[in-house]
Amino acid sequence: SKGVHKLHIRKFLDLRYNHPKTLTDLGIKELPGEPGVTAFMAAFLHVAAQRALTPADGLDDIDQLEPDPKSYKRALKHPRLAPFWTESAGEEMDGLWRRGCFRKWMTKDLSQAQRKAIYGSRFHHKIKRDSQSGKIKSLKTRLVVMGNQMKKGETYVDAFAPVPRSTAGRILMSISAALNLEMHACDLSQAFIQASWADLPEDVPQFFIRPPAGWPEEEGVVYEVLRPLYGAPNSGRTLHYTLD
């Protein structure tokens, strides 16, 4: 059945990063009444291994059920989507540097107090799909600060930010419908970095991040964070004050 095929495809996609040599390594067996499953998986593996795509090739239907990679290193090992993830990560980092989010430092040039304010970072990967067809629209990479390593009172003062209730959105749409008005929505690119810590009523202590694992950078380099980034506990609060 279609559901059984999807289940086995998902299992195949989750495990094929280990580059198994045979289908037996995947733990996939022919199901009763489903003699085509193994043959289908073999054909899928054969097509996927033919060649790596380049961004110019476009995204193929064969990658529709691809899971989001858990790390940048894993994304770069993908036999087909690695060029897309590389391009996506490059666009993310280029955008952050262009908008003045970082200042580069060498760890050896930092004071002992500054070295205690160095935190990790990682890439978060997300496959964007069309809501109707399920086809891949784009691959999105976001640099995320490991805010779980930060402590209140050291790196940030407060993390509270008001969040609109869903009822507020429904009320706005009801008013729009009643008055025959048009509603428009917008999506901010890299929304948090459009905000400024200068808009906060409190001072934000200086802190640094290590480049994400797998990103080509000189050894010993850290980035001073100059703008709110995803993952920082006070980023949502900062955006609220900037927009208020």
N, C-alpha and C positions, 0 to 999 in steps of 0.2 A: 504494500500500500504506500501511498504518498507519504504518510506520517512515518512509517518505518524507514523509508529511504532517507528522509530528512534526519532522523535520529542517528542513523549510521554515518551519514555525511558529516554531521556535527562531531561525532566521535572521531572520525577520520581526520577532520581539520584540526581538532584539538591536539591530536597526537603526532601529526606528521612532521612537526618541527624536529622531532627526534630522528628523522630520516630513517624509518624502519626499512629493512631490505625486502621484507615480504609482508603480505597481508596478514599472515599468521601472527606477526609481531604486533599487529594492531588489535588482536583479540576478536577479529570479525569472522564469523562463520555464517554459512548459508542457513537462513531460517526456514523452517517448514513452510512450504507454500510460497517462498520468496527465493527461488533459485537464481534470480538475476542480480541479487544484491552484491555478491562477490565480483561478478563480472562487471557490474557498474562501477564499483570502487576501483577495480584494476584499470578501467578505461579512464576514470577520473584522474588517478595518479599519473597515468601515462601522459595525458594532455597537460596537466599542471606542471609536469617536469620538463616539458619540451623546451621552454626558454623563459628567461626572465623578461618581464615587460619593461618598457621605458615609459615615462610619463606621456610621451607623444602617442603611444599606442591606445590610450584610453583604458577604462576599466571594463573588464569582460564579465559577462553573465556568470562565468564559471566561479567567480569570487563572491557571489551574492551571500553565501552562508558563512563567509569567513569570520571568525571571532576576532574581537579586538585584541591586539597583542598586549601582553602584560608588562613589557619593558621595551626600551629602545633597542637593546641588544637582540631581543627576540624578533623585533620588527625587521631588523637588518638581515636576519637569516631567512626571511620569507623568500621562497623561490620565485614568486611572481610580483609581490607588492613591495618588495624592498626599495625599488627606485622611487615609488610614490611616497613612502614613509620618509625617505631621505630628503626629498624635496619639501615635504610638509614640515619637517623639523627645521630645515633651513629657513623657510619662510617665517616660522615662529620666532626664531632667534634673530633674524634680520629685522623683523618688525619691532622687537623689544629694544634692540640697539638703536634703531633709527629714532625711536620715541624717547631716548634718553633714560632708559630704565636701569642701566648699569654703569658702574665705573670699575675698571679692571685694577686689581691689586695683586701683588705677590705676597704670599703668606709670610715670608721672611721679613717683610717691611711693616707688618702689623705689630701693634703692641700686645702685651699679654692679655689685656682686657678686651681688645678687639678680636683676638683669636677665640675667645670664649663665645663670641657672637657670630660664629660661622655655623651655618646650618646646611643641610642637604637639599637637593632638588632632584626632580625627575621629570621625564616626559610622560604625559598622559595621552594615550592614543585612542581615537574614537572614529569608527567608520560611520559616516553619515549616509543614510539610505532614504530613498524616496518613500513617502508614507503610503503611496498608492501601489506602486509596482514592486517595492522592496529592492529595487536596483540601487547599486552604490552610486551616490552622487559625488562624494569627495571623501578624502581621508584627512582628518583633523588632528594636529598635534598641539598640545598645550604644555608650556613649561609650568610646573607646579612646585611651589616651595613646600618643604616638609614642615608644615606648621605644627605637627604633633610634637616636634622637638622644641618648640618655643614655650616659654613660661610667661604667664601674665605678671606684669610688673617689671620684667626684664626687657622683653622685646616689644611689648605692646601694653597699653594701659587698659583698654576696654575693647571688647569685640562685638558688643551689641549693635545691631542694625535692624530697624523696623522692616517688616516684610508685609506686603499687601495681602489681604485675605482674598480668597477666590470670590467671595460674595461682592467685593468691590468691583471686580471685573464684570460680573453679571449685571450689577447695577448700571455701570457705564454703558454696556451694550443695550440694556433696556431703554435707557434714556435716549441713546442714539437711534434706536428703532422707533421710539415714540415720536421723536422730533424729525424723523426722516433725514438723519445726518449720516455722513460717511466717517468711518473710523479708519485710522491709519496706524500701523505698527512699524517699529524699526528695530534693527538688531545692531548693537554696537560691536564693532570689531575690537577684540581685546579690551573689553569694557572696563575692567578694573584699572588698567593703566591710563585711562582717560582721566582718572581722579588724581588728586594731589594731596599728600600728607599735610601740606600747609593749610588745608581747609579744616583739619581737625582742631578741636579746642585744646588738645594736649600735644606734647612733643613726642615724636617717635624716635626711640633710640637707634643709633646706627647699627646695622647688621649686614652680614655678608652671606652668600651662598656658594657652595661648590658647584661647578658645572655639572650638568646631569651625566650620569654614567653613559659612556659610549660617545659623548660629544668630543670632537677633536679640539683639544686645548692644551696649552703648555702646562707642564707639571708645576704644581705649586700656585696656580692662578686661582683666585677667588673673585667673585663679583660683589661689589657693594650695591645693595638694592636701593634705588632712588625713588621708585614708584611702587604703588600697591601691585602685588602679583597674586595670582590664584594660589590658594593654599595658605597665605598669610592670614592669621585670625582676624586682623583688623581691616582687611581689604574691603569687605562689604560695608562696614561702617564708614570708611573713607569715601566710598562712592556715594553713599547717602548724603554726606555733608557737602560733597561737591555739587550734587544735583539739587540740593535743597535751596 
